[in-house]
Amino acid sequence: QTDFATKANFRLDLSKFLSKLIYFLLLLITAMAATDVLGMPIVSKMVSDLIAYLPRLLSAIALFVIGIYIAEFVKKIVQAACESLNISSGPIIANFVFYLIFLTLTVSALAQASIETDLITSNLTVILGGVVAAFAIGYGFASRDTMANFIASFYSKSKVKVGDVISLDGSTGKVIDIDNTSITLQAEGKIVVIPLKKLTSEKLEIYSDGKSLPK
């Protein structure tokens, strides 16, 4: 069960599905044979065409179900990546990616079922293009500080390490923690948390290996 299936109150029992599928398949075959015996060629052909269509329908259903699991899997990867980077809008990004993949595979499933999708595809392309553009612009402005901190985290790995005594952004203290977005100093009687982007925009002074604070 995926989160999407749970929220949609959708549950697929494979054994029940297969048993009902076999039942209706046998029913159709019996109906086709009966219409042949009764001399009803038109009805017999309709039933025969329906039986011939079943493989396409089943493959479309399989593609749709597999698509849900693929979209859910990618969503969890994106959300985990955002959490590791301390991106607060991670759930929004993950859901956007989920529905993008879900809609794409849904249209593919409809096409596999021989359902005309040209109108859906053209409209969906325009809508998704507008949403992606709006999202990219909005997120670009909103995540400037996050990206600045992320880039600075690579810079800090070679310049500053836990235990160093540094002076940064008007504060002097011993580095006790460095994560993806901030650096934490143990100053005199207080803890100071400074965004990592300050490492690239402010003057950084490294005094010692942390054995003593500068006088």
N, C-alpha and C positions, 0 to 999 in steps of 0.2 A: 504493500500500500504506500502510495506517495502522499505528500501533504495535499497536493491538488485533488487527488482522488478522495481523500478523507474529507476535505472541505466540501467537495461536490456530492458527498454521500454516495460515491460510486464504488462498487465492489464487484470484481470479476471472479466468479467461481469457475475455474477452468473445466472441472469435471462436469458440472451442470451444463456449461456452455456447449461442450463437445457432445454430451448426450442429447441435448435438444437439437443441435445441428444435424446429427445423424438421423434423429427422428424425422425432422422436416425434409431431409434429403430423401429418405426412404418414402416419405409421403408424396413427394414430387414425382419420384420415379414410378410409384404406383399409379398416380394420377395420369402420367404420360402414357403408361401402358393401357390404362382403362379407356382413355380418349381414343387411342389407336383402335382398340377393339370395337368401340362404339361408333367408329367412323367419324370422328371429330378432328380432322387434320389441323384446323386453325388453332383450336385449343391445345392440341398436342404440341404444335410448334411453339406456342407461347410458353408452355411448360418446359420444353426442351431448351429454349433460349434462356429461360430463367436458371435452369441447371447449369448451362454453359457460362452464365454470368457470375455464378457463386464464387469461383476461384478469385476473380477480380475483387469481389466484395470482401471476401475473407482476407485477402492480402492488404486491402485498404484498412480494414479494422486492425490487423496486426501492426501495420505501419503507424496508425494513430496511437495504439496502446504503447508501442515501443517508443514513439515520439515523446509521450508523457514522461516516461522513465528517463530518457536522454535529457530532456529539458530540466527535469528535477535534479539529475546528477550534475549537470553543468551549473545550475543555480547554486547548489551547495558548495561547489568549488569556488565560484565567484564570491559567495558570501564569506567563505573561510579566508580567501585572499584579502578581501576588504577588511576583515576583522584583524588579520595579522598586520595590516598597514594602518590600523586605527582610523579607518575611513568610516565616519559616523553614518553616512548614507549608504552603507553596504547593502542593507535589506532592499532598498529601493532599486539599486543597480541590479542586484540578483534577481528580483522579480521582473524587472524590465527584460533581462536576458532570457528568463524563463518563458515569458509570453512571446517574445520574438521568435524563439525556437519553436514553441508550441504552435503558433499561428502558421509558421512556415511549413511545418510537418503536417498540420491539419489540411492545408491547401494541397499538399502533395498527396495526402490520403484521398482527398476528394477527386483529384485528377486520376488517381489509380482506380477509383471506382467508376471511372468514365463519366464523371459529373463535370459539366462545363465550368471552368474556373477563371476564364479570361477576365471577366468583369470584376470578380473578387480580387484577382491578382493585381490588376491595374489600380483599383481603389486602395488596396492594402499597401501597395508600393508607395503611393502618394502619402497616405496617412503615416506609415512608418518613417518615410523620409522626413516629414515635418516633425514628428515626435523625436527622432534621433537628432535632428538639427537643434531643436529647442533644448533637448536634454544636454547635448554637448556644450552649447553656449552657456546654459545655466550652471551646469556642473563645473565648467571651466572657470567661471568666476567664483563659484562657491568653494572650489578645492585648491585655490592658489596657495593658501597657507599650508594645507596638507601636503601638496606636492613639494613645496619649498622645504618643509621639514623632512620629507622622504629623501630628497636629493642630498640634503645636508647630513643625513644619517650615514651615507657612504663616505662623505668627507670626514666625519668625526671618527670613523673607525681607524683611520690612519694617523689622526692628529691627537685625539684625546681618548683616554681609557679610564676605567674605574680605578680610583685611587690617586689620580693626579690632582694637584692643587692648581686651580685656574682662576683667572679673573675674566668675567664675561658679562656684558650688559650691566655694568655697574655693581656686580656682585662678585665676591671673592670667597672661595670655599673649596672643599674637597669633593671630588666627583664620587657619588655613591651609587648612581644608576644612570644608564643610558638606554632609552628605548627608541622606537621608530619615529617618535615625534618630539621628544623632549630630553633634556639633560637635567639631572637633579644634583644640587650641591648641598653639602652640609656646611653651612656658614656658622658664625659664632652665635649659638643659641637659636638657630632657626634653619628650616629647610627651604631652599629656593629652587623652584622648578622653572626652567628657561626653555622656550621653544628652540628646537634644533636649528631653525633657519637663522637664528642670531649668530651661529658659527660662521656663516658666510657673509653676513651683513654688518657685524660688529667686530671690534678689535678683540682678539683672543690672546691672553697672556697665560703661559704655562710656567708655573714657578718651580715645581719640584715633583718628585715621585709620590708625594702625599705624606711624607713622614712628619712634616710640620707646616703650619700656615705661615705665609710671609708676614713679616713685621711691618 
